[in-house]
């Protein structure tokens, strides 16, 4: 009995040792696939790329920013930050310094998009994002706002974003049901809504082309009731004598 107990204890020790070895091996394997992101800021691109390669990382350069402290052409910021633990092969995004701001931000309000873009690029700047905003105070496509503002200093990027004036949205509404109304009343509703009558046809063969309005009833219409119409659209009626 004592012998069996000893064998069981030995077996249990072997199992514990095997499990511990497996856990240690797994931990080493996991950490072997990890890398710590170094601090690339202030480095020249070639130096930063070499260091990234040594750590099993990849360095991607994309954005450019002004910096009063980092020389032009050197790394000014990075993502992830230094000290972050990542998988080997991870892409680190690095931004390049443009040095101190030397480009003037032009005044672009009121310009057309093409003229503004030419002025921006002529000054060594870049066209940033753009958007449209309906406004009745400026002609369509005229620039109504910009960021940074004209003459701004201490900006971070060489990009200038623009806001254009958009044409006012078309007035739209649901076409009402005009069937059964006298032609004169239906025509008045159409005209008051900013629409126009394109044609009036008679349902009765041989009927006079222009009988007395009071005797005419709308029997069909196009566009049909419930359709979306905009100001200036044409409406056609089919009529019959009352």
Residue pairs with C-beta under 8 A, 6 or more apart in sequence:
33 87
33 88
34 85
34 86
34 87
34 88
35 55
35 56
35 57
35 85
35 86
35 87
35 88
35 90
36 55
36 83
36 84
36 85
37 55
37 57
37 78
37 80
37 81
37 82
37 83
37 84
37 85
37 86
37 90
37 92
38 51
38 52
38 55
38 82
39 78
39 82
39 83
40 48
40 51
40 52
40 59
40 75
40 78
40 82
40 92
40 94
41 70
41 75
41 76
41 77
41 78
41 82
42 70
42 74
42 75
43 51
43 74
43 75
44 73
44 74
44 75
45 59
45 61
45 73
45 74
45 75
45 94
45 96
48 59
48 75
48 94
49 59
52 58
52 59
52 92
55 88
56 88
56 89
57 86
57 88
57 89
57 90
57 91
57 92
58 89
58 90
58 91
58 92
59 91
59 92
59 94
60 91
60 92
60 93
60 94
61 94
61 95
61 96
62 93
62 94
62 95
63 95
63 96
63 157
64 95
64 96
64 97
64 98
64 157
64 158
65 76
65 77
65 95
65 96
65 97
65 98
65 156
65 157
66 97
66 98
66 99
66 100
66 101
66 155
66 156
66 157
66 158
67 76
67 97
67 98
67 99
67 100
68 100
70 76
70 97
70 99
71 97
71 99
72 97
72 98
72 99
73 96
73 97
74 96
74 97
75 94
75 95
75 96
75 97
76 95
76 96
76 97
77 94
77 95
78 92
78 93
78 94
78 95
79 92
79 93
80 86
80 90
80 92
98 158
101 153
101 154
101 155
103 123
103 124
103 125
103 158
104 123
104 151
105 125
105 148
105 149
105 150
105 151
105 152
105 155
105 160
106 119
106 120
106 123
106 150
106 160
107 150
107 151
108 116
108 119
108 120
108 143
108 146
108 150
108 160
108 162
109 143
109 144
109 145
109 146
109 150
110 138
110 142
110 143
111 119
111 142
111 143
112 141
112 142
112 143
113 130
113 141
113 143
113 162
113 164
116 143
116 162
117 127
120 126
120 127
120 160
121 127
124 158
125 158
125 159
125 160
126 157
126 158
126 159
126 160
127 159
127 160
127 162
128 147
128 157
128 159
128 160
128 161
128 162
129 159
129 161
130 161
130 162
130 163
130 164
131 162
131 163
131 164
132 163
132 164
132 165
132 166
133 144
133 163
133 164
133 165
133 166
134 165
134 166
134 167
134 168
134 169
135 144
135 165
135 166
136 168
137 144
137 165
138 144
138 165
139 165
140 164
140 165
140 166
140 167
141 164
141 165
141 166
142 164
142 165
143 162
143 163
143 164
143 165
144 163
144 164
144 165
145 162
145 163
146 160
146 161
146 162
146 163
147 160
147 161
148 155
148 160
170 230
170 231
171 194
171 230
171 231
172 228
172 229
172 230
172 231
173 193
173 228
173 229
174 226
174 227
174 228
174 229
175 221
175 223
175 224
175 225
175 226
175 227
175 228
175 229
175 235
176 189
176 225
177 221
177 225
177 226
178 186
178 189
178 190
178 218
178 221
178 225
178 237
179 218
179 219
179 220
179 221
179 225
180 217
180 218
181 189
181 217
181 218
182 213
182 214
182 216
182 217
182 218
182 242
183 200
183 213
183 216
183 217
183 218
183 237
183 239
184 213
184 214
184 216
186 218
186 221
186 237
187 197
187 237
190 196
190 197
190 235
191 197
193 231
194 231
194 232
195 229
195 231
195 232
195 233
195 234
195 235
196 232
196 233
196 234
196 235
197 234
197 235
197 236
197 237
198 234
198 235
198 236
199 236
199 237
200 236
200 237
200 238
200 239
201 236
201 237
201 238
201 239
202 209
202 238
202 239
202 240
203 219
203 220
203 238
203 239
203 240
204 240
204 241
207 241
211 241
214 242
215 241
215 242
216 239
216 240
216 241
216 242
217 239
217 240
217 241
217 242
218 237
218 238
218 239
219 238
219 239
219 240
220 237
220 238
221 235
221 236
221 237
221 238
222 235
222 236
223 229
223 233
223 235
229 235
